[in-house]
Amino acid sequence: MSKAIKLSDQLIDDAQRYALVNHRSPPKQIEHWASIGKIAEENPDLPLAFVSATLISLEEMKSDQVSEYEFG
């Protein structure tokens, strides 16, 4: 069950701009930021670039866009 949450106008404006660029809805953009923030707090030693790359990799796996790495 979802509950209404009051967000600042500035956050909503920022989310609208980023959402357009990233082809998301503003609520999905805010969810994305919240997800990254949660991961960052739980793993303070990981760089943001690593967190982002990991999330992209997980989505690629879900959509079967991976290939086996061949050594050598």
MARMIVO-155571 format. One record per atom (N, C-alpha, C, O): residue number from 1; x, y, z; atom name; residue in three letters. Coordinates in Angstrom, 1 decimal, always signed. Layout:
N
<node pos="NUM" u="X" v="Y" w="Z" site="CA" code="ALA"/>
...
This chain:
72
<node pos="1" u="+0.8" v="-1.2" w="+0.0" site="N" code="MET"/>
<node pos="1" u="+0.0" v="+0.0" w="+0.0" site="CA" code="MET"/>
<node pos="1" u="+0.9" v="+1.2" w="+0.0" site="C" code="MET"/>
<node pos="1" u="+1.8" v="+1.4" w="+0.9" site="O" code="MET"/>
<node pos="2" u="+0.7" v="+2.1" w="-0.9" site="N" code="SER"/>
<node pos="2" u="+1.5" v="+3.3" w="-1.0" site="CA" code="SER"/>
<node pos="2" u="+0.8" v="+4.4" w="-0.2" site="C" code="SER"/>
<node pos="2" u="-0.4" v="+4.5" w="+0.0" site="O" code="SER"/>
<node pos="3" u="+1.7" v="+5.3" w="+0.4" site="N" code="LYS"/>
<node pos="3" u="+1.2" v="+6.4" w="+1.1" site="CA" code="LYS"/>
<node pos="3" u="+1.8" v="+7.7" w="+0.5" site="C" code="LYS"/>
<node pos="3" u="+2.9" v="+7.7" w="-0.1" site="O" code="LYS"/>
<node pos="4" u="+1.0" v="+8.8" w="+0.6" site="N" code="ALA"/>
<node pos="4" u="+1.5" v="+10.0" w="+0.0" site="CA" code="ALA"/>
<node pos="4" u="+2.6" v="+10.6" w="+0.9" site="C" code="ALA"/>
<node pos="4" u="+2.6" v="+10.6" w="+2.1" site="O" code="ALA"/>
<node pos="5" u="+3.7" v="+11.1" w="+0.2" site="N" code="ILE"/>
<node pos="5" u="+4.8" v="+11.6" w="+0.8" site="CA" code="ILE"/>
<node pos="5" u="+5.0" v="+13.0" w="+0.3" site="C" code="ILE"/>
<node pos="5" u="+5.0" v="+13.2" w="-1.0" site="O" code="ILE"/>
<node pos="6" u="+5.3" v="+14.0" w="+1.1" site="N" code="LYS"/>
<node pos="6" u="+5.5" v="+15.4" w="+0.7" site="CA" code="LYS"/>
<node pos="6" u="+7.0" v="+15.5" w="+0.3" site="C" code="LYS"/>
<node pos="6" u="+7.9" v="+15.3" w="+1.1" site="O" code="LYS"/>
<node pos="7" u="+7.2" v="+15.9" w="-0.9" site="N" code="LEU"/>
<node pos="7" u="+8.6" v="+16.2" w="-1.4" site="CA" code="LEU"/>
<node pos="7" u="+8.7" v="+17.6" w="-1.8" site="C" code="LEU"/>
<node pos="7" u="+7.8" v="+18.3" w="-2.1" site="O" code="LEU"/>
<node pos="8" u="+10.0" v="+18.1" w="-1.7" site="N" code="SER"/>
<node pos="8" u="+10.2" v="+19.5" w="-2.0" site="CA" code="SER"/>
<node pos="8" u="+10.0" v="+19.8" w="-3.5" site="C" code="SER"/>
<node pos="8" u="+10.1" v="+18.9" w="-4.3" site="O" code="SER"/>
<node pos="9" u="+9.6" v="+21.0" w="-3.8" site="N" code="ASP"/>
<node pos="9" u="+9.4" v="+21.4" w="-5.2" site="CA" code="ASP"/>
<node pos="9" u="+10.7" v="+21.3" w="-5.9" site="C" code="ASP"/>
<node pos="9" u="+10.6" v="+21.0" w="-7.1" site="O" code="ASP"/>
<node pos="10" u="+11.8" v="+21.6" w="-5.3" site="N" code="GLN"/>
<node pos="10" u="+13.1" v="+21.6" w="-6.0" site="CA" code="GLN"/>
<node pos="10" u="+13.4" v="+20.1" w="-6.4" site="C" code="GLN"/>
<node pos="10" u="+13.9" v="+19.9" w="-7.5" site="O" code="GLN"/>
<node pos="11" u="+13.2" v="+19.2" w="-5.5" site="N" code="LEU"/>
<node pos="11" u="+13.4" v="+17.8" w="-5.8" site="CA" code="LEU"/>
<node pos="11" u="+12.5" v="+17.3" w="-7.0" site="C" code="LEU"/>
<node pos="11" u="+13.0" v="+16.6" w="-7.9" site="O" code="LEU"/>
<node pos="12" u="+11.3" v="+17.7" w="-7.0" site="N" code="ILE"/>
<node pos="12" u="+10.4" v="+17.3" w="-8.0" site="CA" code="ILE"/>
<node pos="12" u="+10.8" v="+18.0" w="-9.4" site="C" code="ILE"/>
<node pos="12" u="+10.8" v="+17.3" w="-10.4" site="O" code="ILE"/>
<node pos="13" u="+11.2" v="+19.2" w="-9.3" site="N" code="ASP"/>
<node pos="13" u="+11.7" v="+19.9" w="-10.6" site="CA" code="ASP"/>
<node pos="13" u="+13.0" v="+19.2" w="-11.1" site="C" code="ASP"/>
<node pos="13" u="+13.1" v="+18.9" w="-12.3" site="O" code="ASP"/>
<node pos="14" u="+13.9" v="+18.9" w="-10.2" site="N" code="ASP"/>
<node pos="14" u="+15.1" v="+18.2" w="-10.6" site="CA" code="ASP"/>
<node pos="14" u="+14.8" v="+16.8" w="-11.2" site="C" code="ASP"/>
<node pos="14" u="+15.3" v="+16.4" w="-12.2" site="O" code="ASP"/>
<node pos="15" u="+13.9" v="+16.1" w="-10.6" site="N" code="ALA"/>
<node pos="15" u="+13.5" v="+14.7" w="-11.0" site="CA" code="ALA"/>
<node pos="15" u="+12.8" v="+14.8" w="-12.4" site="C" code="ALA"/>
<node pos="15" u="+13.0" v="+14.0" w="-13.3" site="O" code="ALA"/>
<node pos="16" u="+12.0" v="+15.9" w="-12.7" site="N" code="GLN"/>
<node pos="16" u="+11.4" v="+16.0" w="-14.0" site="CA" code="GLN"/>
<node pos="16" u="+12.5" v="+16.2" w="-15.1" site="C" code="GLN"/>
<node pos="16" u="+12.3" v="+15.6" w="-16.1" site="O" code="GLN"/>
<node pos="17" u="+13.5" v="+17.0" w="-14.8" site="N" code="ARG"/>
<node pos="17" u="+14.5" v="+17.2" w="-15.8" site="CA" code="ARG"/>
<node pos="17" u="+15.3" v="+16.0" w="-16.0" site="C" code="ARG"/>
<node pos="17" u="+15.5" v="+15.6" w="-17.2" site="O" code="ARG"/>
<node pos="18" u="+15.8" v="+15.3" w="-15.0" site="N" code="TYR"/>
<node pos="18" u="+16.5" v="+14.1" w="-15.1" site="CA" code="TYR"/>
<node pos="18" u="+15.7" v="+13.0" w="-15.8" site="C" code="TYR"/>
<node pos="18" u="+16.2" v="+12.1" w="-16.5" site="O" code="TYR"/>
<node pos="19" u="+14.4" v="+12.9" w="-15.4" site="N" code="ALA"/>
<node pos="19" u="+13.5" v="+11.9" w="-16.0" site="CA" code="ALA"/>
<node pos="19" u="+13.4" v="+12.0" w="-17.5" site="C" code="ALA"/>
<node pos="19" u="+13.4" v="+11.0" w="-18.2" site="O" code="ALA"/>
<node pos="20" u="+13.4" v="+13.2" w="-18.0" site="N" code="LEU"/>
<node pos="20" u="+13.3" v="+13.4" w="-19.4" site="CA" code="LEU"/>
<node pos="20" u="+14.5" v="+12.8" w="-20.1" site="C" code="LEU"/>
<node pos="20" u="+14.4" v="+12.1" w="-21.1" site="O" code="LEU"/>
<node pos="21" u="+15.7" v="+13.1" w="-19.6" site="N" code="VAL"/>
<node pos="21" u="+16.9" v="+12.7" w="-20.2" site="CA" code="VAL"/>
<node pos="21" u="+17.1" v="+11.2" w="-20.1" site="C" code="VAL"/>
<node pos="21" u="+17.6" v="+10.5" w="-21.0" site="O" code="VAL"/>
<node pos="22" u="+16.6" v="+10.6" w="-19.0" site="N" code="ASN"/>
<node pos="22" u="+16.8" v="+9.1" w="-18.8" site="CA" code="ASN"/>
<node pos="22" u="+15.5" v="+8.3" w="-19.2" site="C" code="ASN"/>
<node pos="22" u="+15.5" v="+7.1" w="-18.9" site="O" code="ASN"/>
<node pos="23" u="+14.6" v="+8.9" w="-19.8" site="N" code="HIS"/>
<node pos="23" u="+13.4" v="+8.2" w="-20.3" site="CA" code="HIS"/>
<node pos="23" u="+12.6" v="+7.5" w="-19.2" site="C" code="HIS"/>
<node pos="23" u="+12.2" v="+6.4" w="-19.3" site="O" code="HIS"/>
<node pos="24" u="+12.5" v="+8.2" w="-18.1" site="N" code="ARG"/>
<node pos="24" u="+11.7" v="+7.7" w="-16.9" site="CA" code="ARG"/>
<node pos="24" u="+10.6" v="+8.7" w="-16.6" site="C" code="ARG"/>
<node pos="24" u="+10.7" v="+9.8" w="-17.0" site="O" code="ARG"/>
<node pos="25" u="+9.7" v="+8.2" w="-15.8" site="N" code="SER"/>
<node pos="25" u="+8.7" v="+9.2" w="-15.2" site="CA" code="SER"/>
<node pos="25" u="+9.4" v="+9.8" w="-14.0" site="C" code="SER"/>
<node pos="25" u="+10.3" v="+9.3" w="-13.4" site="O" code="SER"/>
<node pos="26" u="+9.0" v="+11.0" w="-13.6" site="N" code="PRO"/>
<node pos="26" u="+9.6" v="+11.6" w="-12.4" site="CA" code="PRO"/>
<node pos="26" u="+9.5" v="+10.7" w="-11.2" site="C" code="PRO"/>
<node pos="26" u="+10.5" v="+10.7" w="-10.4" site="O" code="PRO"/>
<node pos="27" u="+8.4" v="+10.0" w="-10.9" site="N" code="PRO"/>
<node pos="27" u="+8.4" v="+9.1" w="-9.7" site="CA" code="PRO"/>
<node pos="27" u="+9.5" v="+8.0" w="-9.9" site="C" code="PRO"/>
<node pos="27" u="+10.1" v="+7.7" w="-8.9" site="O" code="PRO"/>
<node pos="28" u="+9.6" v="+7.5" w="-11.1" site="N" code="LYS"/>
<node pos="28" u="+10.6" v="+6.4" w="-11.3" site="CA" code="LYS"/>
<node pos="28" u="+12.0" v="+7.0" w="-11.1" site="C" code="LYS"/>
<node pos="28" u="+12.9" v="+6.3" w="-10.6" site="O" code="LYS"/>
<node pos="29" u="+12.2" v="+8.2" w="-11.5" site="N" code="GLN"/>
<node pos="29" u="+13.5" v="+8.9" w="-11.3" site="CA" code="GLN"/>
<node pos="29" u="+13.9" v="+9.0" w="-9.8" site="C" code="GLN"/>
<node pos="29" u="+15.0" v="+8.7" w="-9.4" site="O" code="GLN"/>
<node pos="30" u="+12.9" v="+9.4" w="-9.1" site="N" code="ILE"/>
<node pos="30" u="+13.1" v="+9.5" w="-7.6" site="CA" code="ILE"/>
<node pos="30" u="+13.3" v="+8.2" w="-7.0" site="C" code="ILE"/>
<node pos="30" u="+14.2" v="+8.0" w="-6.1" site="O" code="ILE"/>
<node pos="31" u="+12.6" v="+7.1" w="-7.5" site="N" code="GLU"/>
<node pos="31" u="+12.9" v="+5.8" w="-7.0" site="CA" code="GLU"/>
<node pos="31" u="+14.3" v="+5.3" w="-7.3" site="C" code="GLU"/>
<node pos="31" u="+15.0" v="+4.7" w="-6.5" site="O" code="GLU"/>
<node pos="32" u="+14.8" v="+5.7" w="-8.5" site="N" code="HIS"/>
<node pos="32" u="+16.1" v="+5.4" w="-8.9" site="CA" code="HIS"/>
<node pos="32" u="+17.1" v="+6.0" w="-8.0" site="C" code="HIS"/>
<node pos="32" u="+18.1" v="+5.4" w="-7.5" site="O" code="HIS"/>
<node pos="33" u="+17.0" v="+7.3" w="-7.7" site="N" code="TRP"/>
<node pos="33" u="+17.9" v="+8.0" w="-6.8" site="CA" code="TRP"/>
<node pos="33" u="+17.8" v="+7.4" w="-5.5" site="C" code="TRP"/>
<node pos="33" u="+18.9" v="+7.2" w="-4.8" site="O" code="TRP"/>
<node pos="34" u="+16.7" v="+7.0" w="-5.0" site="N" code="ALA"/>
<node pos="34" u="+16.5" v="+6.4" w="-3.6" site="CA" code="ALA"/>
<node pos="34" u="+17.3" v="+5.1" w="-3.6" site="C" code="ALA"/>
<node pos="34" u="+17.9" v="+4.8" w="-2.6" site="O" code="ALA"/>
<node pos="35" u="+17.2" v="+4.3" w="-4.7" site="N" code="SER"/>
<node pos="35" u="+17.8" v="+3.0" w="-4.7" site="CA" code="SER"/>
<node pos="35" u="+19.3" v="+3.2" w="-4.7" site="C" code="SER"/>
<node pos="35" u="+20.0" v="+2.5" w="-3.9" site="O" code="SER"/>
<node pos="36" u="+19.9" v="+4.1" w="-5.5" site="N" code="ILE"/>
<node pos="36" u="+21.3" v="+4.4" w="-5.5" site="CA" code="ILE"/>
<node pos="36" u="+21.8" v="+4.9" w="-4.1" site="C" code="ILE"/>
<node pos="36" u="+22.8" v="+4.5" w="-3.6" site="O" code="ILE"/>
<node pos="37" u="+21.0" v="+5.8" w="-3.5" site="N" code="GLY"/>
<node pos="37" u="+21.3" v="+6.3" w="-2.2" site="CA" code="GLY"/>
<node pos="37" u="+21.3" v="+5.2" w="-1.1" site="C" code="GLY"/>
<node pos="37" u="+22.2" v="+5.2" w="-0.3" site="O" code="GLY"/>
<node pos="38" u="+20.4" v="+4.3" w="-1.2" site="N" code="LYS"/>
<node pos="38" u="+20.3" v="+3.2" w="-0.2" site="CA" code="LYS"/>
<node pos="38" u="+21.6" v="+2.3" w="-0.4" site="C" code="LYS"/>
<node pos="38" u="+22.2" v="+1.9" w="+0.6" site="O" code="LYS"/>
<node pos="39" u="+21.9" v="+2.0" w="-1.6" site="N" code="ILE"/>
<node pos="39" u="+23.1" v="+1.1" w="-1.9" site="CA" code="ILE"/>
<node pos="39" u="+24.3" v="+1.8" w="-1.4" site="C" code="ILE"/>
<node pos="39" u="+25.2" v="+1.2" w="-0.8" site="O" code="ILE"/>
<node pos="40" u="+24.4" v="+3.1" w="-1.6" site="N" code="ALA"/>
<node pos="40" u="+25.6" v="+3.9" w="-1.2" site="CA" code="ALA"/>
<node pos="40" u="+25.7" v="+3.9" w="+0.3" site="C" code="ALA"/>
<node pos="40" u="+26.8" v="+3.8" w="+0.8" site="O" code="ALA"/>
<node pos="41" u="+24.6" v="+4.1" w="+1.0" site="N" code="GLU"/>
<node pos="41" u="+24.7" v="+4.1" w="+2.5" site="CA" code="GLU"/>
<node pos="41" u="+25.1" v="+2.7" w="+3.0" site="C" code="GLU"/>
<node pos="41" u="+25.8" v="+2.6" w="+4.0" site="O" code="GLU"/>
<node pos="42" u="+24.6" v="+1.7" w="+2.4" site="N" code="GLU"/>
<node pos="42" u="+24.9" v="+0.3" w="+2.8" site="CA" code="GLU"/>
<node pos="42" u="+26.3" v="-0.1" w="+2.5" site="C" code="GLU"/>
<node pos="42" u="+26.8" v="-1.1" w="+3.1" site="O" code="GLU"/>
<node pos="43" u="+26.9" v="+0.5" w="+1.5" site="N" code="ASN"/>
<node pos="43" u="+28.2" v="+0.2" w="+1.0" site="CA" code="ASN"/>
<node pos="43" u="+29.1" v="+1.4" w="+0.8" site="C" code="ASN"/>
<node pos="43" u="+29.4" v="+1.8" w="-0.3" site="O" code="ASN"/>
<node pos="44" u="+29.4" v="+2.1" w="+1.9" site="N" code="PRO"/>
<node pos="44" u="+30.1" v="+3.4" w="+1.8" site="CA" code="PRO"/>
<node pos="44" u="+31.5" v="+3.4" w="+1.1" site="C" code="PRO"/>
<node pos="44" u="+32.0" v="+4.4" w="+0.7" site="O" code="PRO"/>
<node pos="45" u="+32.1" v="+2.2" w="+1.0" site="N" code="ASP"/>
<node pos="45" u="+33.4" v="+2.1" w="+0.4" site="CA" code="ASP"/>
<node pos="45" u="+33.4" v="+1.9" w="-1.1" site="C" code="ASP"/>
<node pos="45" u="+34.4" v="+2.0" w="-1.8" site="O" code="ASP"/>
<node pos="46" u="+32.2" v="+1.7" w="-1.7" site="N" code="LEU"/>
<node pos="46" u="+32.1" v="+1.5" w="-3.1" site="CA" code="LEU"/>
<node pos="46" u="+31.9" v="+2.9" w="-3.8" site="C" code="LEU"/>
<node pos="46" u="+31.1" v="+3.7" w="-3.4" site="O" code="LEU"/>
<node pos="47" u="+32.6" v="+3.1" w="-4.9" site="N" code="PRO"/>
<node pos="47" u="+32.5" v="+4.3" w="-5.7" site="CA" code="PRO"/>
<node pos="47" u="+31.1" v="+4.3" w="-6.4" site="C" code="PRO"/>
<node pos="47" u="+30.6" v="+3.3" w="-6.7" site="O" code="PRO"/>
<node pos="48" u="+30.6" v="+5.5" w="-6.6" site="N" code="LEU"/>
<node pos="48" u="+29.3" v="+5.6" w="-7.3" site="CA" code="LEU"/>
<node pos="48" u="+29.3" v="+5.0" w="-8.7" site="C" code="LEU"/>
<node pos="48" u="+28.4" v="+4.3" w="-9.1" site="O" code="LEU"/>
<node pos="49" u="+30.4" v="+5.1" w="-9.4" site="N" code="ALA"/>
<node pos="49" u="+30.6" v="+4.5" w="-10.7" site="CA" code="ALA"/>
<node pos="49" u="+30.4" v="+3.0" w="-10.7" site="C" code="ALA"/>
<node pos="49" u="+29.8" v="+2.4" w="-11.6" site="O" code="ALA"/>
<node pos="50" u="+31.0" v="+2.4" w="-9.6" site="N" code="PHE"/>
<node pos="50" u="+30.9" v="+0.9" w="-9.5" site="CA" code="PHE"/>
<node pos="50" u="+29.4" v="+0.5" w="-9.2" site="C" code="PHE"/>
<node pos="50" u="+28.9" v="-0.4" w="-9.8" site="O" code="PHE"/>
<node pos="51" u="+28.7" v="+1.3" w="-8.3" site="N" code="VAL"/>
<node pos="51" u="+27.3" v="+1.0" w="-8.0" site="CA" code="VAL"/>
<node pos="51" u="+26.5" v="+1.1" w="-9.3" site="C" code="VAL"/>
<node pos="51" u="+25.7" v="+0.2" w="-9.6" site="O" code="VAL"/>
<node pos="52" u="+26.7" v="+2.2" w="-10.1" site="N" code="SER"/>
<node pos="52" u="+25.9" v="+2.4" w="-11.3" site="CA" code="SER"/>
<node pos="52" u="+26.2" v="+1.3" w="-12.3" site="C" code="SER"/>
<node pos="52" u="+25.3" v="+0.7" w="-12.9" site="O" code="SER"/>
<node pos="53" u="+27.5" v="+0.9" w="-12.5" site="N" code="ALA"/>
<node pos="53" u="+27.8" v="-0.2" w="-13.4" site="CA" code="ALA"/>
<node pos="53" u="+27.2" v="-1.5" w="-13.0" site="C" code="ALA"/>
<node pos="53" u="+26.8" v="-2.3" w="-13.8" site="O" code="ALA"/>
<node pos="54" u="+27.2" v="-1.7" w="-11.7" site="N" code="THR"/>
<node pos="54" u="+26.6" v="-3.0" w="-11.2" site="CA" code="THR"/>
<node pos="54" u="+25.1" v="-3.0" w="-11.5" site="C" code="THR"/>
<node pos="54" u="+24.6" v="-4.1" w="-11.9" site="O" code="THR"/>
<node pos="55" u="+24.4" v="-1.9" w="-11.2" site="N" code="LEU"/>
<node pos="55" u="+23.0" v="-1.9" w="-11.5" site="CA" code="LEU"/>
<node pos="55" u="+22.7" v="-2.1" w="-13.0" site="C" code="LEU"/>
<node pos="55" u="+21.7" v="-2.8" w="-13.4" site="O" code="LEU"/>
<node pos="56" u="+23.5" v="-1.5" w="-13.9" site="N" code="ILE"/>
<node pos="56" u="+23.4" v="-1.7" w="-15.3" site="CA" code="ILE"/>
<node pos="56" u="+23.6" v="-3.2" w="-15.7" site="C" code="ILE"/>
<node pos="56" u="+22.8" v="-3.7" w="-16.4" site="O" code="ILE"/>
<node pos="57" u="+24.6" v="-3.8" w="-15.1" site="N" code="SER"/>
<node pos="57" u="+24.9" v="-5.2" w="-15.3" site="CA" code="SER"/>
<node pos="57" u="+23.7" v="-6.1" w="-14.9" site="C" code="SER"/>
<node pos="57" u="+23.4" v="-7.0" w="-15.6" site="O" code="SER"/>
<node pos="58" u="+23.1" v="-5.8" w="-13.8" site="N" code="LEU"/>
<node pos="58" u="+22.0" v="-6.6" w="-13.3" site="CA" code="LEU"/>
<node pos="58" u="+20.8" v="-6.5" w="-14.3" site="C" code="LEU"/>
<node pos="58" u="+20.2" v="-7.5" w="-14.5" site="O" code="LEU"/>
<node pos="59" u="+20.6" v="-5.3" w="-14.8" site="N" code="GLU"/>
<node pos="59" u="+19.5" v="-5.1" w="-15.8" site="CA" code="GLU"/>
<node pos="59" u="+19.8" v="-5.8" w="-17.1" site="C" code="GLU"/>
<node pos="59" u="+18.9" v="-6.4" w="-17.7" site="O" code="GLU"/>
<node pos="60" u="+21.1" v="-5.8" w="-17.5" site="N" code="GLU"/>
<node pos="60" u="+21.4" v="-6.6" w="-18.7" site="CA" code="GLU"/>
<node pos="60" u="+21.2" v="-8.1" w="-18.5" site="C" code="GLU"/>
<node pos="60" u="+20.8" v="-8.7" w="-19.4" site="O" code="GLU"/>
<node pos="61" u="+21.5" v="-8.6" w="-17.3" site="N" code="MET"/>
<node pos="61" u="+21.3" v="-10.0" w="-17.1" site="CA" code="MET"/>
<node pos="61" u="+19.8" v="-10.3" w="-17.1" site="C" code="MET"/>
<node pos="61" u="+19.4" v="-11.3" w="-17.7" site="O" code="MET"/>
<node pos="62" u="+19.0" v="-9.4" w="-16.5" site="N" code="LYS"/>
<node pos="62" u="+17.5" v="-9.7" w="-16.5" site="CA" code="LYS"/>
<node pos="62" u="+17.0" v="-9.7" w="-17.9" site="C" code="LYS"/>
<node pos="62" u="+16.0" v="-10.5" w="-18.2" site="O" code="LYS"/>
<node pos="63" u="+17.5" v="-8.9" w="-18.8" site="N" code="SER"/>
<node pos="63" u="+17.0" v="-8.9" w="-20.2" site="CA" code="SER"/>
<node pos="63" u="+17.8" v="-9.8" w="-21.2" site="C" code="SER"/>
<node pos="63" u="+17.7" v="-9.6" w="-22.4" site="O" code="SER"/>
<node pos="64" u="+18.6" v="-10.6" w="-20.6" site="N" code="ASP"/>
<node pos="64" u="+19.4" v="-11.6" w="-21.3" site="CA" code="ASP"/>
<node pos="64" u="+20.3" v="-11.0" w="-22.4" site="C" code="ASP"/>
<node pos="64" u="+20.4" v="-11.4" w="-23.5" site="O" code="ASP"/>
<node pos="65" u="+20.9" v="-9.8" w="-22.0" site="N" code="GLN"/>
<node pos="65" u="+21.8" v="-9.1" w="-22.9" site="CA" code="GLN"/>
<node pos="65" u="+23.3" v="-9.3" w="-22.5" site="C" code="GLN"/>
<node pos="65" u="+24.1" v="-8.4" w="-22.4" site="O" code="GLN"/>
<node pos="66" u="+23.6" v="-10.6" w="-22.2" site="N" code="VAL"/>
<node pos="66" u="+25.0" v="-10.9" w="-21.7" site="CA" code="VAL"/>
<node pos="66" u="+25.6" v="-12.0" w="-22.6" site="C" code="VAL"/>
<node pos="66" u="+24.9" v="-12.8" w="-23.2" site="O" code="VAL"/>
<node pos="67" u="+26.9" v="-12.0" w="-22.6" site="N" code="SER"/>
<node pos="67" u="+27.6" v="-13.1" w="-23.3" site="CA" code="SER"/>
<node pos="67" u="+28.7" v="-13.6" w="-22.4" site="C" code="SER"/>
<node pos="67" u="+29.2" v="-12.8" w="-21.5" site="O" code="SER"/>
<node pos="68" u="+29.1" v="-14.8" w="-22.5" site="N" code="GLU"/>
<node pos="68" u="+30.1" v="-15.4" w="-21.7" site="CA" code="GLU"/>
<node pos="68" u="+31.5" v="-14.8" w="-22.1" site="C" code="GLU"/>
<node pos="68" u="+31.8" v="-14.6" w="-23.3" site="O" code="GLU"/>
<node pos="69" u="+32.3" v="-14.4" w="-21.1" site="N" code="TYR"/>
<node pos="69" u="+33.6" v="-13.9" w="-21.3" site="CA" code="TYR"/>
<node pos="69" u="+34.6" v="-15.0" w="-21.6" site="C" code="TYR"/>
<node pos="69" u="+34.6" v="-16.0" w="-20.9" site="O" code="TYR"/>
<node pos="70" u="+35.3" v="-14.8" w="-22.6" site="N" code="GLU"/>
<node pos="70" u="+36.3" v="-15.8" w="-23.0" site="CA" code="GLU"/>
<node pos="70" u="+37.7" v="-15.3" w="-22.7" site="C" code="GLU"/>
<node pos="70" u="+38.1" v="-14.2" w="-23.2" site="O" code="GLU"/>
<node pos="71" u="+38.5" v="-16.0" w="-21.9" site="N" code="PHE"/>
<node pos="71" u="+39.8" v="-15.6" w="-21.5" site="CA" code="PHE"/>
<node pos="71" u="+40.8" v="-15.9" w="-22.6" site="C" code="PHE"/>
<node pos="71" u="+40.6" v="-16.8" w="-23.4" site="O" code="PHE"/>
<node pos="72" u="+41.8" v="-15.1" w="-22.7" site="N" code="GLY"/>
<node pos="72" u="+42.9" v="-15.3" w="-23.7" site="CA" code="GLY"/>
<node pos="72" u="+42.7" v="-14.7" w="-25.0" site="C" code="GLY"/>
<node pos="72" u="+43.5" v="-14.8" w="-25.9" site="O" code="GLY"/>
